[in-house]
Amino acid sequence: MDRKKFLKLAGSSCLAITGIPTLLTGCSSVHRVNAIVRENRLTVSKLEFIEGTEKPRDVVLVREMSLAFPIALYRLSTDDYIALWMECTHQGCEVNAQPHYLVCPCHGSEFDSKGNVVQGPAETNLKTFKISTDHENIVIHL
């Protein structure tokens, strides 16, 4: 193989390899919900966590137009939820939520589904919100 063909093949391989994580991330879509703030609260139906008929979702992203960042609402167990402000505590980028963790696309900080720093450069956990629930809804207290 001559040098020119080798460089083309190597370059194409590098591009393909760097694109794989993006494709895999795109496969795991996170359910998004629009909500409205009423009396400093966001209400989300528990039905938003139902995926199909049997498997509940791990996370739902809650977006409200007046808020600068969305809120990741994680289902920790049957009736235990946590709401995380999706602003990275390192330099304020919006983090990306995955089923069991969050990652900052700007500098690579990682947080677990409870908002705890797993990998820096962030040194502070994500902001959490008080949660209350009833039989039908999850209320995020802002």
ZAZALUM-976653 format. One record per residue (C-alpha): residue in three letters; x, y, z. Coordinates in pm, 1 decimal, always signed. Layout:
<finu res="ALA" c1="X" c2="Y" c3="Z"/>
...
***
This chain:
<finu res="MET" c1="+0.0" c2="+0.0" c3="+0.0"/>
<finu res="ASP" c1="+140.3" c2="+338.7" c3="-91.8"/>
<finu res="ARG" c1="+166.9" c2="+629.0" c3="+152.7"/>
<finu res="LYS" c1="-128.3" c2="+825.8" c3="+9.5"/>
<finu res="LYS" c1="-371.0" c2="+531.0" c3="+37.9"/>
<finu res="PHE" c1="-245.7" c2="+455.8" c3="+388.8"/>
<finu res="LEU" c1="-303.1" c2="+815.4" c3="+506.1"/>
<finu res="LYS" c1="-656.2" c2="+818.3" c3="+355.3"/>
<finu res="LEU" c1="-740.0" c2="+488.4" c3="+523.8"/>
<finu res="ALA" c1="-592.9" c2="+597.7" c3="+858.9"/>
<finu res="GLY" c1="-775.6" c2="+933.1" c3="+844.7"/>
<finu res="SER" c1="-1107.4" c2="+768.1" c3="+759.2"/>
<finu res="SER" c1="-1061.5" c2="+517.9" c3="+1041.6"/>
<finu res="CYS" c1="-991.3" c2="+796.1" c3="+1292.3"/>
<finu res="LEU" c1="-1302.2" c2="+986.1" c3="+1185.5"/>
<finu res="ALA" c1="-1515.1" c2="+672.9" c3="+1211.9"/>
<finu res="ILE" c1="-1380.4" c2="+590.7" c3="+1558.3"/>
<finu res="THR" c1="-1441.6" c2="+942.5" c3="+1692.4"/>
<finu res="GLY" c1="-1798.3" c2="+934.8" c3="+1559.0"/>
<finu res="ILE" c1="-1895.8" c2="+608.5" c3="+1731.6"/>
<finu res="PRO" c1="-1951.9" c2="+758.8" c3="+2081.3"/>
<finu res="THR" c1="-2176.6" c2="+1024.7" c3="+1928.7"/>
<finu res="LEU" c1="-2382.6" c2="+760.1" c3="+1753.0"/>
<finu res="LEU" c1="-2409.9" c2="+547.7" c3="+2066.2"/>
<finu res="THR" c1="-2512.7" c2="+846.2" c3="+2277.4"/>
<finu res="GLY" c1="-2781.0" c2="+927.5" c3="+2022.5"/>
<finu res="CYS" c1="-2924.8" c2="+577.6" c3="+2063.7"/>
<finu res="SER" c1="-3010.6" c2="+633.2" c3="+2428.7"/>
<finu res="SER" c1="-3266.8" c2="+908.1" c3="+2410.2"/>
<finu res="VAL" c1="-3385.7" c2="+1068.9" c3="+2729.0"/>
<finu res="HIS" c1="-3755.6" c2="+1145.9" c3="+2764.0"/>
<finu res="ARG" c1="-3828.8" c2="+1519.8" c3="+2778.8"/>
<finu res="VAL" c1="-4121.4" c2="+1688.3" c3="+2949.7"/>
<finu res="ASN" c1="-4232.7" c2="+2050.2" c3="+2935.7"/>
<finu res="ALA" c1="-4365.7" c2="+2185.8" c3="+3262.9"/>
<finu res="ILE" c1="-4498.2" c2="+2512.5" c3="+3397.7"/>
<finu res="VAL" c1="-4387.1" c2="+2677.2" c3="+3722.1"/>
<finu res="ARG" c1="-4682.0" c2="+2736.4" c3="+3954.4"/>
<finu res="GLU" c1="-4621.9" c2="+2870.5" c3="+4304.9"/>
<finu res="ASN" c1="-4247.9" c2="+2788.5" c3="+4278.0"/>
<finu res="ARG" c1="-4321.9" c2="+2425.4" c3="+4194.0"/>
<finu res="LEU" c1="-4297.9" c2="+2203.7" c3="+3888.3"/>
<finu res="THR" c1="-4537.0" c2="+1908.3" c3="+3872.5"/>
<finu res="VAL" c1="-4455.0" c2="+1598.5" c3="+3668.6"/>
<finu res="SER" c1="-4688.1" c2="+1302.5" c3="+3629.4"/>
<finu res="LYS" c1="-4543.1" c2="+968.4" c3="+3742.0"/>
<finu res="LEU" c1="-4675.0" c2="+832.4" c3="+3411.8"/>
<finu res="GLU" c1="-4382.3" c2="+1011.0" c3="+3239.9"/>
<finu res="PHE" c1="-4157.4" c2="+735.5" c3="+3378.0"/>
<finu res="ILE" c1="-4353.0" c2="+456.7" c3="+3208.9"/>
<finu res="GLU" c1="-4178.7" c2="+328.9" c3="+2897.0"/>
<finu res="GLY" c1="-4397.5" c2="+91.9" c3="+2700.0"/>
<finu res="THR" c1="-4590.7" c2="-123.0" c3="+2943.1"/>
<finu res="GLU" c1="-4334.0" c2="-267.9" c3="+3181.3"/>
<finu res="LYS" c1="-3995.3" c2="-96.4" c3="+3196.5"/>
<finu res="PRO" c1="-3992.7" c2="+240.1" c3="+3377.0"/>
<finu res="ARG" c1="-3757.0" c2="+514.1" c3="+3260.0"/>
<finu res="ASP" c1="-3459.1" c2="+597.2" c3="+3480.6"/>
<finu res="VAL" c1="-3460.0" c2="+970.5" c3="+3405.4"/>
<finu res="VAL" c1="-3690.0" c2="+1237.9" c3="+3266.4"/>
<finu res="LEU" c1="-3569.4" c2="+1583.8" c3="+3163.5"/>
<finu res="VAL" c1="-3798.8" c2="+1859.9" c3="+3281.6"/>
<finu res="ARG" c1="-3782.5" c2="+2184.9" c3="+3086.4"/>
<finu res="GLU" c1="-3955.3" c2="+2507.7" c3="+3182.9"/>
<finu res="MET" c1="-3902.8" c2="+2810.4" c3="+2960.1"/>
<finu res="SER" c1="-3831.4" c2="+3057.1" c3="+3242.5"/>
<finu res="LEU" c1="-3550.9" c2="+2841.8" c3="+3385.7"/>
<finu res="ALA" c1="-3195.9" c2="+2877.1" c3="+3250.0"/>
<finu res="PHE" c1="-3132.9" c2="+2501.1" c3="+3267.2"/>
<finu res="PRO" c1="-3349.2" c2="+2189.4" c3="+3261.0"/>
<finu res="ILE" c1="-3388.7" c2="+1963.1" c3="+3562.1"/>
<finu res="ALA" c1="-3298.1" c2="+1593.4" c3="+3547.5"/>
<finu res="LEU" c1="-3555.4" c2="+1397.2" c3="+3743.9"/>
<finu res="TYR" c1="-3414.7" c2="+1054.3" c3="+3834.3"/>
<finu res="ARG" c1="-3621.4" c2="+762.6" c3="+3960.3"/>
<finu res="LEU" c1="-3408.3" c2="+596.3" c3="+4229.2"/>
<finu res="SER" c1="-3667.7" c2="+338.1" c3="+4334.6"/>
<finu res="THR" c1="-4042.8" c2="+281.5" c3="+4319.9"/>
<finu res="ASP" c1="-4133.0" c2="+600.8" c3="+4504.5"/>
<finu res="ASP" c1="-3795.5" c2="+771.7" c3="+4547.6"/>
<finu res="TYR" c1="-3692.7" c2="+1049.7" c3="+4310.2"/>
<finu res="ILE" c1="-3420.6" c2="+1314.9" c3="+4295.0"/>
<finu res="ALA" c1="-3422.6" c2="+1637.6" c3="+4095.5"/>
<finu res="LEU" c1="-3088.7" c2="+1775.5" c3="+3973.8"/>
<finu res="TRP" c1="-3014.8" c2="+2119.3" c3="+3828.1"/>
<finu res="MET" c1="-2833.2" c2="+2047.3" c3="+3502.0"/>
<finu res="GLU" c1="-2572.8" c2="+2321.9" c3="+3537.6"/>
<finu res="CYS" c1="-2217.9" c2="+2193.0" c3="+3580.4"/>
<finu res="THR" c1="-2062.7" c2="+2326.7" c3="+3898.6"/>
<finu res="HIS" c1="-1724.8" c2="+2363.4" c3="+3726.2"/>
<finu res="GLN" c1="-1793.2" c2="+2638.7" c3="+3471.7"/>
<finu res="GLY" c1="-2168.4" c2="+2645.3" c3="+3420.7"/>
<finu res="CYS" c1="-2213.6" c2="+2433.6" c3="+3106.8"/>
<finu res="GLU" c1="-2532.8" c2="+2232.8" c3="+3067.0"/>
<finu res="VAL" c1="-2466.8" c2="+1869.5" c3="+3153.4"/>
<finu res="ASN" c1="-2605.8" c2="+1578.9" c3="+2951.4"/>
<finu res="ALA" c1="-2821.2" c2="+1326.0" c3="+3134.6"/>
<finu res="GLN" c1="-2782.9" c2="+953.9" c3="+3070.6"/>
<finu res="PRO" c1="-2984.6" c2="+678.7" c3="+3240.6"/>
<finu res="HIS" c1="-2744.7" c2="+643.6" c3="+3537.0"/>
<finu res="TYR" c1="-2514.4" c2="+946.2" c3="+3526.2"/>
<finu res="LEU" c1="-2461.6" c2="+1297.9" c3="+3391.4"/>
<finu res="VAL" c1="-2161.3" c2="+1425.6" c3="+3199.9"/>
<finu res="CYS" c1="-2044.6" c2="+1776.4" c3="+3115.4"/>
<finu res="PRO" c1="-1958.2" c2="+1810.3" c3="+2746.2"/>
<finu res="CYS" c1="-1732.0" c2="+2112.0" c3="+2810.8"/>
<finu res="HIS" c1="-1461.0" c2="+1966.9" c3="+3035.4"/>
<finu res="GLY" c1="-1564.4" c2="+1607.6" c3="+3107.1"/>
<finu res="SER" c1="-1691.5" c2="+1628.2" c3="+3465.8"/>
<finu res="GLU" c1="-1912.6" c2="+1332.8" c3="+3555.1"/>
<finu res="PHE" c1="-2185.4" c2="+1305.7" c3="+3818.1"/>
<finu res="ASP" c1="-2382.7" c2="+1004.4" c3="+3939.8"/>
<finu res="SER" c1="-2763.7" c2="+993.6" c3="+3931.1"/>
<finu res="LYS" c1="-2772.2" c2="+1159.6" c3="+4274.9"/>
<finu res="GLY" c1="-2564.1" c2="+1455.2" c3="+4151.7"/>
<finu res="ASN" c1="-2242.7" c2="+1356.2" c3="+4328.9"/>
<finu res="VAL" c1="-1912.6" c2="+1433.6" c3="+4152.1"/>
<finu res="VAL" c1="-1759.7" c2="+1112.5" c3="+4018.5"/>
<finu res="GLN" c1="-1487.7" c2="+1270.8" c3="+3804.8"/>
<finu res="GLY" c1="-1358.3" c2="+1628.0" c3="+3791.2"/>
<finu res="PRO" c1="-1265.0" c2="+1893.0" c3="+3713.9"/>
<finu res="ALA" c1="-1588.7" c2="+1981.4" c3="+3897.8"/>
<finu res="GLU" c1="-1539.7" c2="+1967.4" c3="+4275.3"/>
<finu res="THR" c1="-1894.5" c2="+2044.7" c3="+4389.4"/>
<finu res="ASN" c1="-2202.4" c2="+1823.4" c3="+4354.1"/>
<finu res="LEU" c1="-2494.8" c2="+1931.7" c3="+4137.2"/>
<finu res="LYS" c1="-2770.0" c2="+2136.6" c3="+4299.8"/>
<finu res="THR" c1="-3070.6" c2="+1931.1" c3="+4411.4"/>
<finu res="PHE" c1="-3430.2" c2="+2031.3" c3="+4477.0"/>
<finu res="LYS" c1="-3675.1" c2="+1919.3" c3="+4742.3"/>
<finu res="ILE" c1="-3922.6" c2="+1662.4" c3="+4609.6"/>
<finu res="SER" c1="-4267.1" c2="+1560.3" c3="+4725.5"/>
<finu res="THR" c1="-4492.6" c2="+1295.3" c3="+4574.6"/>
<finu res="ASP" c1="-4846.4" c2="+1169.8" c3="+4583.6"/>
<finu res="HIS" c1="-5007.0" c2="+873.4" c3="+4405.7"/>
<finu res="GLU" c1="-5000.9" c2="+1047.4" c3="+4065.7"/>
<finu res="ASN" c1="-4740.2" c2="+1325.6" c3="+4065.0"/>
<finu res="ILE" c1="-4388.5" c2="+1428.6" c3="+4154.8"/>
<finu res="VAL" c1="-4354.1" c2="+1788.5" c3="+4269.1"/>
<finu res="ILE" c1="-4020.9" c2="+1968.8" c3="+4237.1"/>
<finu res="HIS" c1="-3997.1" c2="+2259.6" c3="+4481.8"/>
<finu res="LEU" c1="-3790.0" c2="+2540.9" c3="+4332.9"/>
***
